């Protein structure tokens, strides 16, 4: 048995909705649900993954939003 980790939410009807679509198709699965506590945060890596696949942030791919260059600003040194 192989395991993968994904995030999602259970809607008002009790249906599990994943944050991102799965790449595998037509597989039999067993689901274990781990409930996050209200004050527990999703790990940064999971949050970034969810953000990059969320359509709410698609505008960031627009060339007009790319207003900064690598040469902008000053280097930070300790």
PDB file of N, CA, C and O in Angstrom:
ATOM      1  N   UNK A   1       0.844  -1.174   0.000  1.00  0.00           N
ATOM      2  CA  UNK A   1       0.000   0.000   0.000  1.00  0.00           C
ATOM      3  C   UNK A   1       0.887   1.233   0.000  1.00  0.00           C
ATOM      4  O   UNK A   1       1.873   1.304   0.733  1.00  0.00           O
ATOM      5  N   UNK A   2       0.532   2.187  -0.816  1.00  0.00           N
ATOM      6  CA  UNK A   2       1.264   3.444  -0.958  1.00  0.00           C
ATOM      7  C   UNK A   2       0.426   4.573  -0.382  1.00  0.00           C
ATOM      8  O   UNK A   2      -0.802   4.514  -0.445  1.00  0.00           O
ATOM      9  N   UNK A   3       1.056   5.600   0.179  1.00  0.00           N
ATOM     10  CA  UNK A   3       0.329   6.717   0.774  1.00  0.00           C
ATOM     11  C   UNK A   3       0.732   8.027   0.112  1.00  0.00           C
ATOM     12  O   UNK A   3       1.891   8.222  -0.254  1.00  0.00           O
ATOM     13  N   UNK A   4      -0.235   8.916  -0.036  1.00  0.00           N
ATOM     14  CA  UNK A   4       0.026  10.285  -0.465  1.00  0.00           C
ATOM     15  C   UNK A   4      -0.691  11.193   0.530  1.00  0.00           C
ATOM     16  O   UNK A   4      -1.640  10.771   1.190  1.00  0.00           O
ATOM     17  N   UNK A   5      -0.242  12.425   0.635  1.00  0.00           N
ATOM     18  CA  UNK A   5      -0.879  13.373   1.540  1.00  0.00           C
ATOM     19  C   UNK A   5      -1.438  14.529   0.738  1.00  0.00           C
ATOM     20  O   UNK A   5      -0.724  15.145  -0.053  1.00  0.00           O
ATOM     21  N   UNK A   6      -2.708  14.826   0.938  1.00  0.00           N
ATOM     22  CA  UNK A   6      -3.363  15.957   0.287  1.00  0.00           C
ATOM     23  C   UNK A   6      -4.177  16.702   1.334  1.00  0.00           C
ATOM     24  O   UNK A   6      -4.448  16.176   2.414  1.00  0.00           O
ATOM     25  N   UNK A   7      -4.563  17.922   1.011  1.00  0.00           N
ATOM     26  CA  UNK A   7      -5.401  18.696   1.921  1.00  0.00           C
ATOM     27  C   UNK A   7      -6.749  18.950   1.260  1.00  0.00           C
ATOM     28  O   UNK A   7      -6.887  18.871   0.040  1.00  0.00           O
ATOM     29  N   UNK A   8      -7.718  19.250   2.073  1.00  0.00           N
ATOM     30  CA  UNK A   8      -9.048  19.526   1.554  1.00  0.00           C
ATOM     31  C   UNK A   8      -9.951  20.006   2.665  1.00  0.00           C
ATOM     32  O   UNK A   8      -9.503  20.293   3.775  1.00  0.00           O
ATOM     33  N   UNK A   9     -11.228  20.090   2.349  1.00  0.00           N
ATOM     34  CA  UNK A   9     -12.215  20.522   3.323  1.00  0.00           C
ATOM     35  C   UNK A   9     -13.465  19.671   3.171  1.00  0.00           C
ATOM     36  O   UNK A   9     -13.752  19.148   2.094  1.00  0.00           O
ATOM     37  N   UNK A  10     -14.191  19.542   4.247  1.00  0.00           N
ATOM     38  CA  UNK A  10     -15.477  18.870   4.210  1.00  0.00           C
ATOM     39  C   UNK A  10     -16.536  19.959   4.145  1.00  0.00           C
ATOM     40  O   UNK A  10     -16.603  20.820   5.022  1.00  0.00           O
ATOM     41  N   UNK A  11     -17.368  19.921   3.100  1.00  0.00           N
ATOM     42  CA  UNK A  11     -18.366  20.990   2.931  1.00  0.00           C
ATOM     43  C   UNK A  11     -19.588  20.758   3.821  1.00  0.00           C
ATOM     44  O   UNK A  11     -19.634  19.796   4.588  1.00  0.00           O
ATOM     45  N   UNK A  12     -20.576  21.650   3.710  1.00  0.00           N
ATOM     46  CA  UNK A  12     -21.765  21.598   4.554  1.00  0.00           C
ATOM     47  C   UNK A  12     -22.592  20.334   4.347  1.00  0.00           C
ATOM     48  O   UNK A  12     -23.357  19.943   5.228  1.00  0.00           O
ATOM     49  N   UNK A  13     -22.444  19.692   3.188  1.00  0.00           N
ATOM     50  CA  UNK A  13     -23.176  18.459   2.899  1.00  0.00           C
ATOM     51  C   UNK A  13     -22.405  17.222   3.326  1.00  0.00           C
ATOM     52  O   UNK A  13     -22.879  16.099   3.150  1.00  0.00           O
ATOM     53  N   UNK A  14     -21.201  17.425   3.895  1.00  0.00           N
ATOM     54  CA  UNK A  14     -20.384  16.299   4.325  1.00  0.00           C
ATOM     55  C   UNK A  14     -19.546  15.690   3.225  1.00  0.00           C
ATOM     56  O   UNK A  14     -19.043  14.576   3.377  1.00  0.00           O
ATOM     57  N   UNK A  15     -19.386  16.395   2.123  1.00  0.00           N
ATOM     58  CA  UNK A  15     -18.598  15.895   0.993  1.00  0.00           C
ATOM     59  C   UNK A  15     -17.168  16.419   1.109  1.00  0.00           C
ATOM     60  O   UNK A  15     -16.943  17.612   1.311  1.00  0.00           O
ATOM     61  N   UNK A  16     -16.218  15.512   0.979  1.00  0.00           N
ATOM     62  CA  UNK A  16     -14.805  15.877   1.037  1.00  0.00           C
ATOM     63  C   UNK A  16     -14.394  16.486  -0.296  1.00  0.00           C
ATOM     64  O   UNK A  16     -14.550  15.859  -1.344  1.00  0.00           O
ATOM     65  N   UNK A  17     -13.867  17.712  -0.255  1.00  0.00           N
ATOM     66  CA  UNK A  17     -13.390  18.427  -1.445  1.00  0.00           C
ATOM     67  C   UNK A  17     -11.890  18.645  -1.297  1.00  0.00           C
ATOM     68  O   UNK A  17     -11.444  19.311  -0.363  1.00  0.00           O
ATOM     69  N   UNK A  18     -11.116  18.083  -2.217  1.00  0.00           N
ATOM     70  CA  UNK A  18      -9.666  18.240  -2.170  1.00  0.00           C
ATOM     71  C   UNK A  18      -9.264  19.615  -2.680  1.00  0.00           C
ATOM     72  O   UNK A  18      -9.921  20.175  -3.558  1.00  0.00           O
ATOM     73  N   UNK A  19      -8.177  20.161  -2.124  1.00  0.00           N
ATOM     74  CA  UNK A  19      -7.681  21.469  -2.552  1.00  0.00           C
ATOM     75  C   UNK A  19      -7.142  21.431  -3.978  1.00  0.00           C
ATOM     76  O   UNK A  19      -7.213  22.433  -4.689  1.00  0.00           O
ATOM     77  N   UNK A  20      -6.611  20.305  -4.399  1.00  0.00           N
ATOM     78  CA  UNK A  20      -6.033  20.161  -5.734  1.00  0.00           C
ATOM     79  C   UNK A  20      -6.465  18.814  -6.313  1.00  0.00           C
ATOM     80  O   UNK A  20      -6.637  17.844  -5.575  1.00  0.00           O
ATOM     81  N   UNK A  21      -6.639  18.755  -7.635  1.00  0.00           N
ATOM     82  CA  UNK A  21      -7.011  17.470  -8.241  1.00  0.00           C
ATOM     83  C   UNK A  21      -5.875  16.454  -8.141  1.00  0.00           C
ATOM     84  O   UNK A  21      -4.699  16.817  -8.100  1.00  0.00           O
ATOM     85  N   UNK A  22      -6.245  15.193  -8.104  1.00  0.00           N
ATOM     86  CA  UNK A  22      -5.255  14.115  -8.067  1.00  0.00           C
ATOM     87  C   UNK A  22      -4.830  13.765  -9.485  1.00  0.00           C
ATOM     88  O   UNK A  22      -5.621  13.887 -10.420  1.00  0.00           O
ATOM     89  N   UNK A  23      -3.587  13.331  -9.649  1.00  0.00           N
ATOM     90  CA  UNK A  23      -3.092  12.966 -10.977  1.00  0.00           C
ATOM     91  C   UNK A  23      -3.436  11.531 -11.338  1.00  0.00           C
ATOM     92  O   UNK A  23      -3.483  11.178 -12.516  1.00  0.00           O
ATOM     93  N   UNK A  24      -3.676  10.702 -10.326  1.00  0.00           N
ATOM     94  CA  UNK A  24      -4.008   9.307 -10.605  1.00  0.00           C
ATOM     95  C   UNK A  24      -5.481   9.187 -10.954  1.00  0.00           C
ATOM     96  O   UNK A  24      -6.293  10.012 -10.537  1.00  0.00           O
ATOM     97  N   UNK A  25      -5.822   8.164 -11.715  1.00  0.00           N
ATOM     98  CA  UNK A  25      -7.200   7.930 -12.132  1.00  0.00           C
ATOM     99  C   UNK A  25      -7.561   6.465 -11.917  1.00  0.00           C
ATOM    100  O   UNK A  25      -6.704   5.584 -11.984  1.00  0.00           O
ATOM    101  N   UNK A  26      -8.818   6.227 -11.662  1.00  0.00           N
ATOM    102  CA  UNK A  26      -9.395   4.886 -11.580  1.00  0.00           C
ATOM    103  C   UNK A  26      -8.619   3.969 -10.645  1.00  0.00           C
ATOM    104  O   UNK A  26      -8.222   2.866 -11.023  1.00  0.00           O
ATOM    105  N   UNK A  27      -8.411   4.435  -9.431  1.00  0.00           N
ATOM    106  CA  UNK A  27      -7.718   3.655  -8.402  1.00  0.00           C
ATOM    107  C   UNK A  27      -8.647   3.479  -7.212  1.00  0.00           C
ATOM    108  O   UNK A  27      -9.410   4.388  -6.884  1.00  0.00           O
ATOM    109  N   UNK A  28      -8.595   2.354  -6.579  1.00  0.00           N
ATOM    110  CA  UNK A  28      -9.320   2.112  -5.337  1.00  0.00           C
ATOM    111  C   UNK A  28      -8.476   2.684  -4.211  1.00  0.00           C
ATOM    112  O   UNK A  28      -7.268   2.448  -4.165  1.00  0.00           O
ATOM    113  N   UNK A  29      -9.100   3.444  -3.290  1.00  0.00           N
ATOM    114  CA  UNK A  29      -8.362   4.085  -2.214  1.00  0.00           C
ATOM    115  C   UNK A  29      -9.046   3.840  -0.877  1.00  0.00           C
ATOM    116  O   UNK A  29     -10.232   3.517  -0.810  1.00  0.00           O
ATOM    117  N   UNK A  30      -8.274   4.002   0.170  1.00  0.00           N
ATOM    118  CA  UNK A  30      -8.783   4.012   1.534  1.00  0.00           C
ATOM    119  C   UNK A  30      -8.461   5.392   2.085  1.00  0.00           C
ATOM    120  O   UNK A  30      -7.331   5.861   1.951  1.00  0.00           O
ATOM    121  N   UNK A  31      -9.437   6.050   2.705  1.00  0.00           N
ATOM    122  CA  UNK A  31      -9.276   7.420   3.159  1.00  0.00           C
ATOM    123  C   UNK A  31      -9.233   7.462   4.683  1.00  0.00           C
ATOM    124  O   UNK A  31     -10.103   6.904   5.353  1.00  0.00           O
ATOM    125  N   UNK A  32      -8.220   8.123   5.221  1.00  0.00           N
ATOM    126  CA  UNK A  32      -8.118   8.396   6.656  1.00  0.00           C
ATOM    127  C   UNK A  32      -8.169   9.911   6.799  1.00  0.00           C
ATOM    128  O   UNK A  32      -7.364  10.611   6.185  1.00  0.00           O
ATOM    129  N   UNK A  33      -9.088  10.425   7.588  1.00  0.00           N
ATOM    130  CA  UNK A  33      -9.239  11.868   7.734  1.00  0.00           C
ATOM    131  C   UNK A  33      -8.640  12.305   9.063  1.00  0.00           C
ATOM    132  O   UNK A  33      -9.035  11.815  10.121  1.00  0.00           O
ATOM    133  N   UNK A  34      -7.688  13.225   9.005  1.00  0.00           N
ATOM    134  CA  UNK A  34      -7.080  13.828  10.188  1.00  0.00           C
ATOM    135  C   UNK A  34      -7.598  15.247  10.281  1.00  0.00           C
ATOM    136  O   UNK A  34      -7.324  16.069   9.406  1.00  0.00           O
ATOM    137  N   UNK A  35      -8.333  15.539  11.315  1.00  0.00           N
ATOM    138  CA  UNK A  35      -8.943  16.858  11.481  1.00  0.00           C
ATOM    139  C   UNK A  35      -7.926  17.830  12.074  1.00  0.00           C
ATOM    140  O   UNK A  35      -7.282  17.519  13.077  1.00  0.00           O
ATOM    141  N   UNK A  36      -7.778  19.000  11.463  1.00  0.00           N
ATOM    142  CA  UNK A  36      -6.910  20.042  11.993  1.00  0.00           C
ATOM    143  C   UNK A  36      -7.638  20.739  13.136  1.00  0.00           C
ATOM    144  O   UNK A  36      -8.840  20.988  13.050  1.00  0.00           O
ATOM    145  N   UNK A  37      -6.927  21.046  14.182  1.00  0.00           N
ATOM    146  CA  UNK A  37      -7.493  21.830  15.274  1.00  0.00           C
ATOM    147  C   UNK A  37      -7.650  23.263  14.791  1.00  0.00           C
ATOM    148  O   UNK A  37      -6.956  23.675  13.861  1.00  0.00           O
ATOM    149  N   UNK A  38      -8.534  24.021  15.392  1.00  0.00           N
ATOM    150  CA  UNK A  38      -8.796  25.395  14.960  1.00  0.00           C
ATOM    151  C   UNK A  38      -7.532  26.253  14.963  1.00  0.00           C
ATOM    152  O   UNK A  38      -7.346  27.078  14.069  1.00  0.00           O
ATOM    153  N   UNK A  39      -6.660  26.069  15.958  1.00  0.00           N
ATOM    154  CA  UNK A  39      -5.463  26.895  16.060  1.00  0.00           C
ATOM    155  C   UNK A  39      -4.252  26.274  15.365  1.00  0.00           C
ATOM    156  O   UNK A  39      -3.162  26.845  15.388  1.00  0.00           O
ATOM    157  N   UNK A  40      -4.437  25.121  14.755  1.00  0.00           N
ATOM    158  CA  UNK A  40      -3.331  24.429  14.088  1.00  0.00           C
ATOM    159  C   UNK A  40      -3.207  24.954  12.658  1.00  0.00           C
ATOM    160  O   UNK A  40      -4.199  25.029  11.933  1.00  0.00           O
ATOM    161  N   UNK A  41      -2.014  25.309  12.264  1.00  0.00           N
ATOM    162  CA  UNK A  41      -1.799  25.848  10.935  1.00  0.00           C
ATOM    163  C   UNK A  41      -1.347  24.748   9.988  1.00  0.00           C
ATOM    164  O   UNK A  41      -0.671  23.800  10.389  1.00  0.00           O
ATOM    165  N   UNK A  42      -1.734  24.894   8.718  1.00  0.00           N
ATOM    166  CA  UNK A  42      -1.229  23.990   7.686  1.00  0.00           C
ATOM    167  C   UNK A  42       0.238  24.332   7.477  1.00  0.00           C
ATOM    168  O   UNK A  42       0.610  25.505   7.446  1.00  0.00           O
ATOM    169  N   UNK A  43       1.054  23.327   7.337  1.00  0.00           N
ATOM    170  CA  UNK A  43       2.480  23.573   7.151  1.00  0.00           C
ATOM    171  C   UNK A  43       2.718  24.488   5.950  1.00  0.00           C
ATOM    172  O   UNK A  43       1.957  24.465   4.982  1.00  0.00           O
ATOM    173  N   UNK A  44       3.764  25.283   6.020  1.00  0.00           N
ATOM    174  CA  UNK A  44       4.039  26.273   4.979  1.00  0.00           C
ATOM    175  C   UNK A  44       4.132  25.645   3.596  1.00  0.00           C
ATOM    176  O   UNK A  44       3.633  26.214   2.625  1.00  0.00           O
ATOM    177  N   UNK A  45       4.760  24.489   3.493  1.00  0.00           N
ATOM    178  CA  UNK A  45       4.900  23.826   2.194  1.00  0.00           C
ATOM    179  C   UNK A  45       3.533  23.478   1.612  1.00  0.00           C
ATOM    180  O   UNK A  45       3.299  23.670   0.419  1.00  0.00           O
ATOM    181  N   UNK A  46       2.633  22.969   2.448  1.00  0.00           N
ATOM    182  CA  UNK A  46       1.289  22.633   1.986  1.00  0.00           C
ATOM    183  C   UNK A  46       0.533  23.894   1.588  1.00  0.00           C
ATOM    184  O   UNK A  46      -0.177  23.905   0.582  1.00  0.00           O
ATOM    185  N   UNK A  47       0.685  24.960   2.379  1.00  0.00           N
ATOM    186  CA  UNK A  47       0.000  26.211   2.080  1.00  0.00           C
ATOM    187  C   UNK A  47       0.477  26.776   0.748  1.00  0.00           C
ATOM    188  O   UNK A  47      -0.333  27.217  -0.068  1.00  0.00           O
ATOM    189  N   UNK A  48       1.788  26.766   0.525  1.00  0.00           N
ATOM    190  CA  UNK A  48       2.329  27.282  -0.735  1.00  0.00           C
ATOM    191  C   UNK A  48       1.842  26.460  -1.920  1.00  0.00           C
ATOM    192  O   UNK A  48       1.536  27.008  -2.979  1.00  0.00           O
ATOM    193  N   UNK A  49       1.772  25.145  -1.741  1.00  0.00           N
ATOM    194  CA  UNK A  49       1.281  24.276  -2.813  1.00  0.00           C
ATOM    195  C   UNK A  49      -0.176  24.600  -3.126  1.00  0.00           C
ATOM    196  O   UNK A  49      -0.559  24.699  -4.292  1.00  0.00           O
ATOM    197  N   UNK A  50      -0.976  24.763  -2.091  1.00  0.00           N
ATOM    198  CA  UNK A  50      -2.383  25.097  -2.297  1.00  0.00           C
ATOM    199  C   UNK A  50      -2.525  26.459  -2.974  1.00  0.00           C
ATOM    200  O   UNK A  50      -3.376  26.639  -3.845  1.00  0.00           O
ATOM    201  N   UNK A  51      -1.699  27.404  -2.573  1.00  0.00           N
ATOM    202  CA  UNK A  51      -1.761  28.750  -3.139  1.00  0.00           C
ATOM    203  C   UNK A  51      -1.387  28.747  -4.623  1.00  0.00           C
ATOM    204  O   UNK A  51      -2.027  29.432  -5.421  1.00  0.00           O
ATOM    205  N   UNK A  52      -0.370  27.992  -4.996  1.00  0.00           N
ATOM    206  CA  UNK A  52       0.071  27.996  -6.388  1.00  0.00           C
ATOM    207  C   UNK A  52      -0.942  27.342  -7.314  1.00  0.00           C
ATOM    208  O   UNK A  52      -0.934  27.596  -8.518  1.00  0.00           O
ATOM    209  N   UNK A  53      -1.818  26.499  -6.765  1.00  0.00           N
ATOM    210  CA  UNK A  53      -2.835  25.841  -7.577  1.00  0.00           C
ATOM    211  C   UNK A  53      -4.215  26.468  -7.424  1.00  0.00           C
ATOM    212  O   UNK A  53      -5.189  25.955  -7.973  1.00  0.00           O
ATOM    213  N   UNK A  54      -4.310  27.557  -6.693  1.00  0.00           N
ATOM    214  CA  UNK A  54      -5.585  28.216  -6.440  1.00  0.00           C
ATOM    215  C   UNK A  54      -5.838  29.263  -7.527  1.00  0.00           C
ATOM    216  O   UNK A  54      -4.986  30.113  -7.785  1.00  0.00           O
ATOM    217  N   UNK A  55      -7.001  29.197  -8.157  1.00  0.00           N
ATOM    218  CA  UNK A  55      -7.312  30.128  -9.254  1.00  0.00           C
ATOM    219  C   UNK A  55      -7.402  31.579  -8.786  1.00  0.00           C
ATOM    220  O   UNK A  55      -7.335  32.491  -9.611  1.00  0.00           O
ATOM    221  N   UNK A  56      -7.552  31.810  -7.491  1.00  0.00           N
ATOM    222  CA  UNK A  56      -7.620  33.179  -6.975  1.00  0.00           C
ATOM    223  C   UNK A  56      -6.315  33.937  -7.200  1.00  0.00           C
ATOM    224  O   UNK A  56      -6.312  35.167  -7.180  1.00  0.00           O
ATOM    225  N   UNK A  57      -5.208  33.228  -7.413  1.00  0.00           N
ATOM    226  CA  UNK A  57      -3.907  33.875  -7.591  1.00  0.00           C
ATOM    227  C   UNK A  57      -3.430  33.858  -9.044  1.00  0.00           C
ATOM    228  O   UNK A  57      -2.263  34.148  -9.309  1.00  0.00           O
ATOM    229  N   UNK A  58      -4.312  33.524  -9.987  1.00  0.00           N
ATOM    230  CA  UNK A  58      -3.919  33.449 -11.396  1.00  0.00           C
ATOM    231  C   UNK A  58      -3.436  34.795 -11.937  1.00  0.00           C
ATOM    232  O   UNK A  58      -2.613  34.842 -12.851  1.00  0.00           O
ATOM    233  N   UNK A  59      -3.950  35.888 -11.369  1.00  0.00           N
ATOM    234  CA  UNK A  59      -3.549  37.214 -11.846  1.00  0.00           C
ATOM    235  C   UNK A  59      -2.045  37.442 -11.680  1.00  0.00           C
ATOM    236  O   UNK A  59      -1.476  38.282 -12.377  1.00  0.00           O
ATOM    237  N   UNK A  60      -1.400  36.722 -10.786  1.00  0.00           N
ATOM    238  CA  UNK A  60       0.040  36.895 -10.585  1.00  0.00           C
ATOM    239  C   UNK A  60       0.858  36.423 -11.787  1.00  0.00           C
ATOM    240  O   UNK A  60       2.028  36.780 -11.920  1.00  0.00           O
ATOM    241  N   UNK A  61       0.249  35.624 -12.657  1.00  0.00           N
ATOM    242  CA  UNK A  61       0.941  35.173 -13.870  1.00  0.00           C
ATOM    243  C   UNK A  61       0.864  36.211 -14.987  1.00  0.00           C
ATOM    244  O   UNK A  61       1.520  36.066 -16.018  1.00  0.00           O
ATOM    245  N   UNK A  62       0.067  37.253 -14.785  1.00  0.00           N
ATOM    246  CA  UNK A  62      -0.071  38.330 -15.773  1.00  0.00           C
ATOM    247  C   UNK A  62       1.230  39.132 -15.813  1.00  0.00           C
ATOM    248  O   UNK A  62       1.743  39.532 -14.769  1.00  0.00           O
ATOM    249  N   UNK A  63       1.753  39.364 -16.989  1.00  0.00           N
ATOM    250  CA  UNK A  63       3.022  40.094 -17.161  1.00  0.00           C
ATOM    251  C   UNK A  63       2.962  41.489 -16.553  1.00  0.00           C
ATOM    252  O   UNK A  63       3.989  41.996 -16.100  1.00  0.00           O
ATOM    253  N   UNK A  64       1.794  42.125 -16.529  1.00  0.00           N
ATOM    254  CA  UNK A  64       1.661  43.461 -15.960  1.00  0.00           C
ATOM    255  C   UNK A  64       1.877  43.457 -14.447  1.00  0.00           C
ATOM    256  O   UNK A  64       2.205  44.497 -13.875  1.00  0.00           O
ATOM    257  N   UNK A  65       1.702  42.326 -13.796  1.00  0.00           N
ATOM    258  CA  UNK A  65       1.923  42.222 -12.355  1.00  0.00           C
ATOM    259  C   UNK A  65       3.408  42.072 -12.008  1.00  0.00           C
ATOM    260  O   UNK A  65       3.791  42.233 -10.850  1.00  0.00           O
ATOM    261  N   UNK A  66       4.226  41.770 -12.987  1.00  0.00           N
ATOM    262  CA  UNK A  66       5.662  41.559 -12.782  1.00  0.00           C
ATOM    263  C   UNK A  66       6.372  42.912 -12.816  1.00  0.00           C
ATOM    264  O   UNK A  66       6.972  43.278 -13.827  1.00  0.00           O
ATOM    265  N   UNK A  67       6.301  43.653 -11.703  1.00  0.00           N
ATOM    266  CA  UNK A  67       6.821  45.027 -11.686  1.00  0.00           C
ATOM    267  C   UNK A  67       8.210  45.132 -11.062  1.00  0.00           C
ATOM    268  O   UNK A  67       8.820  46.200 -11.112  1.00  0.00           O
ATOM    269  N   UNK A  68       8.718  44.059 -10.480  1.00  0.00           N
ATOM    270  CA  UNK A  68      10.030  44.102  -9.837  1.00  0.00           C
ATOM    271  C   UNK A  68      11.043  43.320 -10.649  1.00  0.00           C
ATOM    272  O   UNK A  68      10.713  42.362 -11.347  1.00  0.00           O
ATOM    273  N   UNK A  69      12.311  43.770 -10.532  1.00  0.00           N
ATOM    274  CA  UNK A  69      13.413  43.087 -11.212  1.00  0.00           C
ATOM    275  C   UNK A  69      14.381  42.562 -10.167  1.00  0.00           C
ATOM    276  O   UNK A  69      14.360  43.015  -9.023  1.00  0.00           O
ATOM    277  N   UNK A  70      15.214  41.630 -10.536  1.00  0.00           N
ATOM    278  CA  UNK A  70      16.217  41.068  -9.641  1.00  0.00           C
ATOM    279  C   UNK A  70      17.204  42.138  -9.173  1.00  0.00           C
ATOM    280  O   UNK A  70      17.807  42.005  -8.108  1.00  0.00           O
ATOM    281  N   UNK A  71      17.366  43.188  -9.962  1.00  0.00           N
ATOM    282  CA  UNK A  71      18.313  44.259  -9.623  1.00  0.00           C
ATOM    283  C   UNK A  71      17.686  45.342  -8.738  1.00  0.00           C
ATOM    284  O   UNK A  71      18.389  46.255  -8.304  1.00  0.00           O
ATOM    285  N   UNK A  72      16.398  45.261  -8.465  1.00  0.00           N
ATOM    286  CA  UNK A  72      15.734  46.239  -7.582  1.00  0.00           C
ATOM    287  C   UNK A  72      16.166  46.003  -6.139  1.00  0.00           C
ATOM    288  O   UNK A  72      16.443  44.871  -5.741  1.00  0.00           O
ATOM    289  N   UNK A  73      16.220  47.066  -5.372  1.00  0.00           N
ATOM    290  CA  UNK A  73      16.515  46.956  -3.951  1.00  0.00           C
ATOM    291  C   UNK A  73      18.006  46.812  -3.661  1.00  0.00           C
ATOM    292  O   UNK A  73      18.839  46.849  -4.566  1.00  0.00           O
ATOM    293  N   UNK A  74      18.322  46.646  -2.374  1.00  0.00           N
ATOM    294  CA  UNK A  74      19.694  46.484  -1.940  1.00  0.00           C
ATOM    295  C   UNK A  74      19.872  45.104  -1.313  1.00  0.00           C
ATOM    296  O   UNK A  74      18.955  44.605  -0.661  1.00  0.00           O
ATOM    297  N   UNK A  75      21.036  44.478  -1.498  1.00  0.00           N
ATOM    298  CA  UNK A  75      21.261  43.156  -0.887  1.00  0.00           C
ATOM    299  C   UNK A  75      21.216  43.240   0.639  1.00  0.00           C
ATOM    300  O   UNK A  75      21.608  44.245   1.230  1.00  0.00           O
ATOM    301  N   UNK A  76      20.738  42.183   1.253  1.00  0.00           N
ATOM    302  CA  UNK A  76      20.678  42.095   2.718  1.00  0.00           C
ATOM    303  C   UNK A  76      21.884  41.296   3.193  1.00  0.00           C
ATOM    304  O   UNK A  76      22.130  40.191   2.709  1.00  0.00           O
ATOM    305  N   UNK A  77      22.631  41.847   4.130  1.00  0.00           N
ATOM    306  CA  UNK A  77      23.790  41.148   4.690  1.00  0.00           C
ATOM    307  C   UNK A  77      23.689  41.180   6.214  1.00  0.00           C
ATOM    308  O   UNK A  77      23.182  42.144   6.787  1.00  0.00           O
ATOM    309  N   UNK A  78      24.168  40.134   6.858  1.00  0.00           N
ATOM    310  CA  UNK A  78      24.166  40.067   8.326  1.00  0.00           C
ATOM    311  C   UNK A  78      25.151  41.026   8.914  1.00  0.00           C
ATOM    312  O   UNK A  78      25.283  41.104  10.135  1.00  0.00           O
TER     313      UNK A  78
END
